[in-house]
Amino acid sequence: MSKKAQYIRAMLLCGGAAAFATPARAQTPPAAPAPGGALAQSTIDDIVVTATRRAERLQDVPIAVSALDGAQIQAQRIDNFASITKIAPGPTFVPVKGTSTISVQIRGKYSNNDAPGLENPVGVYIDDLYYGSLASFDANLFDVSQVAILRGPQGTTFGRNAVGGALQITNNVAELGRTDARITLTGLGNAMGQLGIESDGYVNYALGDSLAARVAYSVKSDGGYQKNLLSGNYLDDNRVQSVRGSLTWQASERLRVTASAAYTHRGGYGDGAVIVGQGNLVKQVRAANGGDLHKTLLDDDGETRRHLFAGTIKLDYDTDVGTITSITGYRSLNAYYREDSDGGPLPANYPSINLNREKQVSEELRFTSKFGGPFDFVSGVYFGYEDLYKGIQFNFNGTLPQSYLSVLSPGRVASQFVAGRISNYSVGPFVEGKYKLTPQLSLTAGLRYSYERKNGYTSHVGSSPFYGAPYFVDLGKDGSTNSWQSFTPRFIVDYKPTRDISFYASVSKGFQGGGWVLTATSAAKALVPLAAETTWSYEIGTKSNFFDHFLTTNVAAYLSDTSNLQVRSLINGVLTDSNAGKERVKGVEVEASIHPAKGLSIGANYAYTDAKYRSFQGCAAGGLDCTGNRVPFVSKHDFTAIFDYKLDMNSGAKLAFHADDKFASPYQLIATNLQQIGVPYTRRRNVANVSLTYTPPSGAWDLRLWSTNLFDKTYASNGLNYYFYHLSPAEVASVGGPANADVERLTIAPPRVVGITFTARVGG
């Protein structure tokens, strides 16, 4: 081919990629996975995922899934749930209460409800262990082999509470026949001048031909980035210690046993929220911080203490016709979180304390066939038991004349302790088969039956103007509703005219169980359970590789309809849970990348998400109708550009450069769409991350310079209208009453962080 022809070809392909305006993620080959892991390497630029519980090449999986391997996770510094959202187009990170309670939004599905038994609509699976509540998992990721985000309902193969999608995190486990180790040391500093030090690593040791052990650890001691001008302390710090051990035993030619256990402790200060909006108190805060949202005035620094333990035992037994897998899991959580919940300098709600205690045991049995013919299937059954406790201490201070609380709770501190405990028993048998009608045309059909039964109690000790008089009620007894069940099918038609081009169409259903409202204002309301939520999703897509992986494009278009949507709304200062009626989400997600030269990858991803309530009566005081409003925490437009370049030097050394840059439109913060003061702060523009890595010819170590939020952009990830804490009675009257009052308590994302990471390796 002539140079001119090569130039024209390159220009045409670059133009085609630009037209798609988005990249396929996870194109770099991953490290060798643990057996049954989410990802595995096939050939160059081929990744194998188990997103459908069967091992398939990423480009062959007929659903929308994005994935990264361990090397990419390190290069992009994906070490917490906030950064995980960079992997796929569209998801957002929703911090509810600092690091204590967090959620991920996918395709308009999220939860900011931390009531026990009302679970996250995006299923989180860490080493095949299910984490359902918002408080149950921790954001510290280390020694990870792969992360995958599955978008859309996954009710057939992953079960209940995956109406929006599923997040799979697979950690490295002991590898047979290998003795090696790695250690990393990181020094960092943020734009607020606070320093930090981190270290993580592992040792993998072969104890013979059939037995291996692995120990991994992570320690972080990072200074906070929200300065409390009243105390001088920096909040939102990151102080965590984690350790994980695993054993792999090849008991026989057919049987492999893998056992792992992990412990995490997190401590530090609370959330450094800041207030913006109306009133003199906001003006005082702004005068003190000069408009810098990383500086706040709080009467309480808060405190975080979290202890998490998780353990699994996995057995894989190979037969002539398939693999039988058993996964036995246990996890526990003990968490204490104190925060300045009002977000201002007045002791308007002090102390505000959240307690979480959770235990879970589960068992999953699975059979994955390997017939070798046109038909294969996976089937199994899941059993689970959860014991979930949540307690919240409120102290609404009505003795402050400069606060509207003096009207709601005149002359007294309304102290109230709200608590609930739920026992949840669940079972879910499932089967899904794939039949190749022709070498190019396949049909997938699956069905799952999900059943859960709950009982427990809700207790309110003390009274307040927000959550009513004291009461105690037993839940799920005396013939009341205490169980929810559903069949969740999935049908997929997949057509592959060539190995590298596929088209698919799917119909799938998701199911989220019901439960009770922890903050119900009376015993009668507390006894009324929320109905189960169901979602039907319709999706078409294409996945293509052109010119030997020169151009890769993944495109998905979908429409999903949800009935009995479970929503939390702020009504007269009361966080109220209800079934919102109906929600419709429609969108297009595009991932694309080009590889114009050796070692060079240029890509982007883009998501258009139109999420609205089709029916939502009574979303605020006075029976306000929110039908037609936009769903909170969903950016309508989300775009990320990605650039990777790897250079093999003549000396044998290697250089690797990575950069990504995020642009996303602002999103609503509440279902009424009336809370507009905080909305502009959620816009993300030019939120860039970069890294440069040098590896010497020996490969025994590398040095990485990196920065997150390189241009130091300030933006909010959550907000609530807490006018009743921060406006005086006269100020509320001056704006026309509570309906027009707005003071936002904003959760601010981290500023620029710059760091250097040294990694040393031994063996391997």
N, C-alpha and C positions, 0 to 999 in steps of 0.2 A: 504494500500500500504506500503511495507517495506521501510526502510530508504534508502536501496540500490537502489530500484526502483525509489524512489523520486529523488535521486541524479542523476541517469541516465536520468530521464525525464527532470530535470532542465538543465543538460548539453546539451541535444539534442536541447531543445528550445532556449537556449542561443546561441548555434551554428547557429541555423536557423536564429535568429535575426541578428547575426553578418554577415551572408551571404547577408542579404538584405542591411546591412550597412546604415540604415536610420530610423527616428522615425515618428510615427503618432503624430502630434501635437494636442493640445486641447483635451487631454484625461481626464483632471480634470473637474469635473462637475462645470458649471458656476453658478454664482449668478442668482437669479430669474430675468428674463429680463422684459423689458417694452413690452407691447403688440405690436406685429408686429416686434419685434427686430430681429437681425440677428441670435441670438442664444437663446436657452432655454434648461433647464435641463429636461431630460426624466427619466432615471434611472442612477445608478452608471456607469460611463464611457460612457454614451450615451449623445450626444449633438445634439440638434435639430437646424438646420440652415434653412434660407430662401434664400439660394443661387440661387434657381430656382424660387423665388417669392412664393414658397409654403413651408410650414413647413415640413421638413423631417429630420430624424435622419442623423447625419453627415456621418455615415458609409453607409447610403442608398443613398446618393446623387450621381448620376451617372456622376459627373464631378470632376475635380481636384480642391479641396478646402481645405484650412487649416484655423484653427480658434483657438482663445484663448478667455477665459472668463476674467472677471475683476480681479479675484484673481491671475490668471497666469500673467496678464499684470502688476500687481503690483510686483509680485515676480521677474519677469524678467526685471523690470524697462523699460517698453516699453512706453515712453512718448513723442516720436517724430517719424517722418517718417523714419529717418535713422535706428532706432531700429526696426521698423515694419518689415523690410526685414528679421529679424531673424525667423519670424513665419513660413515661407514656404521655401522649397528648390528652390534656383535659383535667386530670385529677387535681384537687386542691387539698391542702393540709388545714385541718380545723382544730386548733387548740381550744379545748373547753375550759380546762382549769390547769394552766401551766403544763408541766410534764406529767401531771397526775392523771389527766383525763384527756385523751386525744382521739381524733377521728380523721379518716381519709374520705373525701368525697369523690365518687366516680359516677359519671353519667347522671348527675342530679340526685344521687342517693348518698346520704350522710346521716349522722345522728349527733345531736348535742345533748342527748338525754342520758344521764348517768344513773337512772333508777335501776335497781337490781332486777334482772329478768327482762328488761327492754334492751335489746342488743343491737349491735352495729350492723347496718345493712350491707356493709362490705366485709366479707369474711376474711379474717386474718389467720393464716396457717403458718406456723413456724415449726419446721421439721415435722410436718404432718399433724401437729397438735393444734387444735382449734382454740382460738382466743376470741371470745364473743363480746365481752363487756368493754366499754371504753377505757376502763382503768386496768384491764387485765394484762396488757403487754407493755413492754418498755421499749424506749426508742434507741437503745444502745445496740448497734450492729457491729460485730467483729468476727473475723475468721469466717466470712460468709462465702459460700461457693457460687450462689446465684440468687437472684430476685426476679420474680415474674409478676406482672400485673395483668390479670384477666378481666376484661371489661364486658359488662353485660351480665344478666342473670346466669348463675352457675348452679342452679338448684338441682340439676340431675346428678352431677358427679361430686359436687361439694356440699349440697344439702341446704338446710334452712339458713336464713340470715345471710344469703349471698345474692340479694336481689340486684345490687348494683355492680357486683363483681367480686373478685377474690384477689387477695395479696398473698403470694407464696414466697416464703423466705426459707432457704435451705442452707444450713450451716455445714461446714466441713466436718467429717467424722474420721475416725481412725482409718488409715489406708494400709492395706496388707502389703507386706514386702517392701516397705519404705521406711527409712529412718532419716528424718530431716527436721529442721527447725527454722523458725523465722522470728525476728524481733523488730519492732519499729519504735522509734523514738521521735516524738513531735514536739516542737516548740511553736507557740502561736501567740498572736496578739490581736485584739480587736480595735475598732476605731475609737472606742472609749478609753483606750490606753491600758486595758486589762490584759494581763498575760496568762498563759496556760501551758500545761505540759500534759502530754498524753503518751501512752505506751500500750501496745498490744503485741501479741505473738502467739506462737504455738510450738509444741514439740510433738512430733509423730514418731513413734518408736515401734519397730517390728519386734515382736516377742516370739519369733519363730515364723514358719511358713504360713501358719493358719491363724495367728493371733497378732493383733496390733492395738496399741493404745495411743491416745492423743489427748493433750491438755492444752487448752487455749485460754487466754486471759485478755482483759482490757481494763485499763485504768485511765481515768480522765479527771483532771483538776483544772478546769478552765474558769477564768474570771467572768463575772457577769457583764451584761451589756446595757442594763437599765439602771442608771444611777438614781438612787433615792436621795434627793437633796436634803431631806430632813434627817436621815441617819448617816449619810455619807457612804452607805454600802451599795455595792453593785449587785442587783438582783438578776434573776434568770441565769444564774451560774450553772455550770455543768460539772458535778462531782459524782462520779460513778465508779464502782468497782464490780467487775464481772469475772467469773471463771466458769469454764465448761470442760467437762471430761467425757471421753467416749472410748468404747471398746468395740472392736470388730473381730468376730470369731467365725472362721469358715469351719463349721462343725463337721461338715461332710461335703462331698462333691455337690450335693443338692441344697444343703441348708446353710444359710448365712444368718448370723445373729449380730445385731448392732444395738448397743445400749449407750445412752447418753444422759447426762445430768448437768444442769446449769443453775447457777445462783447469781443474782444481781442485787446490789445495794445502791441506792441513789439517795443523796442528801443535798443540802444546800438551802438557799433562800427560796422565796416564792416568786410569783409572777409580778413583774414590774409594770403593771398597767399604767396608762396615762389617760387623763380625761380631756376632751375637747367639746366645744359646743357653746351653749348659752350661759349667761350668768356671771356674777362677780367672782365666784370661786374659780371658774375656768380662767378668767382674766388674771387672777393671782398666780395660778399655776403657769400660765404662759409668760407672765412677767418674770417669774423665777427661772424658767428653763429657756427663755428666749426663743421659743418655738421649736426647740429640739425635743422631739418625741422620745429620745433615748434618755431623757431626764424627767423625773417624775417627783411628786410630793406625796408620800404615803405615810400614814401613821403607824403602819406595821410592815416590817420587811417580809414577814411570812416565813414558812419553813416547809421543807419537803423531806419525808423519810419513806422510802419504799424498799420492801424486801420481796423478791420474787424467786421462786424455785420452779423448775420444770424438769421432768424426766420422762424418757421414752425407752421402750424396748421394742425393737422391730425384728421380726423373723421373716425371711424370704426363703420359701421352699420351692425349688424348681421341679416340675414334673415334665413328662413328655409332651403334654398338651398345654402347659401354661405355668404361671407362677402364683403360688398362694402366699399372701402377705398378711401378717398380723402386726398391728401397731397398738401397743398398750401405752397409755399416757397418763401423767399426773402433773398437776400444776397447783401452786398456791401463791397467794398475794396477801401481804399485810402492809397497808399504806396509811400514812398520816400526812395531811396537807393543810397547812394554815396559810391563809392569804388575806391581803387587804382587798376584800371582795368588792368594795365600793369604788376603789381606784383613786381615792382622793385623800387630802390631808386631814379630814375630819374623822373622828372615831365613830363613824355612822353605823358600822356593822363590825363590832370587834368583841371578842375574837370570832372569826369565821373559820370553822374547822370542818374538814371532810375526812371521813374514815372509810376505808375499804378493807374488807376481809373476804377472801375468796378461796375456794377449793374446788378442784375438778378432777374427775377420773373418767377415762374414756377407753373404748376398745373399738377398733375397726378391723374387720376381716375383709379381704379383697382377693378376687381371682382375676388374673389377667391372662387371657388365652394367647396361644401362639400356634395356631393350627397350620399356618403356612399356606392357606388357601385364600379364597376371596372373602372369607368371613372371619372376623375376630370380635371379641367382646370383652368387657370388663364388668364384673358384678361384685357386690359386697353388701355389708351391713355395718352400720355405725350405732354404738351404744354410748350414751354419755350421761353423767350426773354432775350437776353444779350446785354448790352451796354458796350463795352470794349475799353479802351483807353490805349495806351502805348506811352511813350515818352523817348528818349535817347539823352543825351547831350554828344557829343564827342569834344575833343580838342586835335588834333594830333600835337605835338610840333616838328616842323621841324627845330628849331633853335639850336638843340643839335648836335654838330658835332660827338659825340660819339654814336649816334643812327642812324640806317639806315633810320629813318624818315627824316633825312636831305637830303636824295636822293629822297624820295617819295614826300616830301612837303618842298622843299628847301627854307630856310630862313624865314619861316612863321609858325604861329600856325593856322592850318586848323580847324576852329570851325564850327561845324555842329550840328543842332538839327533835329533828325529824329522822326517823330510822326505818329501815325495811330489811326484811330477810326473805329470800326466795330459794326454794329447793326446786330444781328443774331436772326432770327425767326426760330423756329424748332417745328416739330410735329412728333409724333411717335406712331401710333396705333399698338398693338401687341396682339397675342393670342398663348398660348401653352397648349396642352393637354397631359395627360398621361393615357394610357389605359392598364389595366392588361389583357393580352391575356390568361394567366393562373395564378395561384397563384405565380408562380416563374418567369414568363416572362412578361416584360412590354415594351411598345413602347411609346416614347415621340416624339411629333412633334410640332414645333412651327414656327411662322413667324412674322416678324416685318417689317413695312414700315417706313423708316426714311427719313425725308425731312427737309432740312434747306436752308434758303434764307438769304444772307448776302449783305450788302452794307455799304459804308463808304468812307474813304479817306486815302491817304498817303501823307505826307508832308515832304519835305527835305528843311530846311532853312540853307543857307550857303553851302559851298562846301568842299570836302576833296578828297585826292587821293584814298580813299577806297570806299566811297559811292557816288561819282560823284557830278554833278552840282545840284543846287537847282531846285525843281519842286514841283508841287501840282497836284494831280490827284484824280478825283472822281472814286470810284470803284463800279462795279456792275450796271452801267447805260448804256444807249444808246445801248441796245441789247446785251451787253457783258454777259458772263457767270456769274451768281450770285446765282445759286442754285445747290444743289447736293442732290441726292436721291438714295436709294437702298432698295431692299428687302433682309432681312437677315434671312434665315431659320436655324433651328437646328433640327437634328434627332438623337435620342438616343435609342439604344436597351439595355435593362438591364435584366440580368438573375441572380436570387438569388436561388441557390439550397438549401440554409439554411438561417436562419435569419441573421447569422453573416458572410456570405460569399456572395459576389456579383461580377459579371463580367459585364462590359459595353463596348459599342463601340459607338462613336458619330461622327457626321459630323456637323460642324457649320461654319457660316460666320460672319465676322465682317466688319464694315463700318466706315471709318473716312472721314469726309467731307473735301472739299477743302478750299482754301482761297488765300490770297495774301501775297507777300513777303514784309515785312516792310523795309528791308535794300536793296531793289532793287536799282541798280546803275543808273537807268535812268527811265524816265516816261514811256517809251515804255515797259520796263521790268516789271515795277510796275503794269501795266494793265493786265499782263498775269497771270491768276490764276493757282494755283496748282490743279491738278486733284484729285478727291477723291481716297482714298486708300482702298483697299478691301483685306481681308484675309480669306482664306479657311483653316480650321483646321480639321485634322483627328486624333482621339484619341481612344486608347483602354486602359482599366485599370481594376484593381481588388482591392477590399477592403475587408479585412478579419479580424475577431477576432477569436482566437483559445483558447480553454481551459478556458472558462469563463473570457475572457479579459487578460489572461496571456500573450499572444502574439498578437500584432496588426500590420498589414502591409497594407499599401496603395501604390500601384504601378501604374504609368501612363506612357504610351509611346505615343508620338504624332509626327506629321509632319504638319507644316503649311506653306502655300505658300501665299506670299503677292505680289500684283501687284500695281504699281504706288506708291511705298513706298515713303513717305515724309521724306526727309533727309536734315540736315543742314551740310554743308561742309565749311572748311576754304580754300578759293581759292584766292591766292595772297593777303592774309591778310583780305579778305572780307568774312564774314560769309554769305554764299549763300544757299538759300533753293531751292530744286528741287524735282522732282519725280524721284527716283533712279532706276526705272525699277522694278526689282523683287528681293525678298528676300525669302530664304528658311531657316526654323528653324526646327530642329528635335532634339528630346531629350527624356530622361528617367528621371522620378522623383520618388524617393522612400522615403517613410516615414515608420519607424518601431519603435516599443517600446516593451519592455518586463517588466513584473511586477513579479519578482521572489520571492518577499516577501512582506508582508503587509507594505504599505507606501513607497515602493521602486519602482521607474520607471527608466529604463535605455533605452535610445534610441539614434537615430541619424537620420539625413536626408541627402540625397545626390541628386544632380541634375547634369546630363550630358546634356549640351546645345551646340549644333553645329549650330551656326547662321552665315550664309554667304549670300553675295550678289550674286544672280544668274545672274543679269544683272545690271550694273551700269556704263554707259558711261559718261565721262565728269565730274568726281568727283573732279578734280583739274585742275589747269592751264594747257593749252596745250591739253585738251581733254583726260586726263589720264583715262584709263579704270580700274575701281575697281572691275570688275567682278571676283568673287572667293574670294574676301577679307572677313575677319571676321568682323562681325558687332560690333561696339564699345559698351563698357560697359557691355559686356556679358562674364562672366567667364565660361570657358568650363567645369570646374569641381568645384563643390561647396559642401562642406561637413561640417556638424555641428553635434557635439556630445552633448547629453543632459543627465543630471543626476538630479533626484529629489528624496529626501528622507524626509518622514514625520514620526516623532516619537511621539507617545502618551505616556507621562511619567506617572508613577504611581500616582503622585501628582495631575494629571489632566491637567498639563501644556503640551504645545506642542512645538516641535522644527521642523522647516522646512528648508531644505537645497536645494538650486538650483545651478546648474552650467551648462554653455554651452560654447562650444569652437568651433570657426569657422576657417576653412581652405578653401581658394579659390584661384584658379589659376589667374594670371594676365589677364587683358583684354585690348583690343585696345582702343585708345582714339580718333581716327579719322578714317574716312572711307578709306583713302589711305593706312592705316597700315604702313605708312612710319615714323610716329612719334614714334620712339622707345625709346628715352631717358626716357620718362615718364612712359612707360608701366611697367617696373619692380616694380615701386613704388606702383602699384595697387594690388600687391599680398598681400593676408591676410593669415597670419600664426599664429596660436595659439592666436587668438583674443578672449580672454575668459572673461566671466562675471559670478560673483558668488553672492549669498546672503544667509544669515543665519538669520532666524526669530524665536524669542521666543514669545510665547503667554501664559500668566498665566492661571490658572484654570478658572478664572472668564470670560476670553475672552474680558474683557473691554478695553484692550490695547495690543499692541505688539511692539516689538523693533526689527528692521531689520538692520543688518550690511551688506553692499553690496559694490561691486566694479565692475565697467565696464572697459573693456580693462585691465584686471588684470595685465598682464605681460608687459604693456606699449609698445605695438607694434606700430610702426609708418608706416602709409600707406596713399596713396593718393586715393581720390575718383573721381577726375576729373583733366583734364589738357588741355592746349592749347599751340600751338607753336606760341609764340610771339617774334620770333627772330628779327623782324623789330623794336621793341622797344629797344632791349638790345644788339644787335651786331652793331658794327661800319661798315661803308662801306668797310673798309679794311678787317675786319674780315669776312664779307660775301663773299668778293672776294677770301679770302684765303681758304675757304672751298668749293669753286667751284660754288658759286652763291646761290641765294635764295632757290633753290630746295634741297640743302644739309645743309642749316642752320637750327638749332634747339635749341631753348631755351624754356623750358617748364614752364608755369605758373601753378603750382600745387595747388590744394585745398586739404588740409591735414585733415584727420579725427582726432577726439579728442584723447588725450593721456589717461593714466590711471586716473580714478576718483574713490575716496573712499568716502563713506558716511555712515551716520547713520540716520535712519528714525524712528521716534516715532509716533505711531498711537493710538489715543484714540477714543472710541466709547461710545455713550450714547443711551439707548433705543434699540428698535428693537426686 
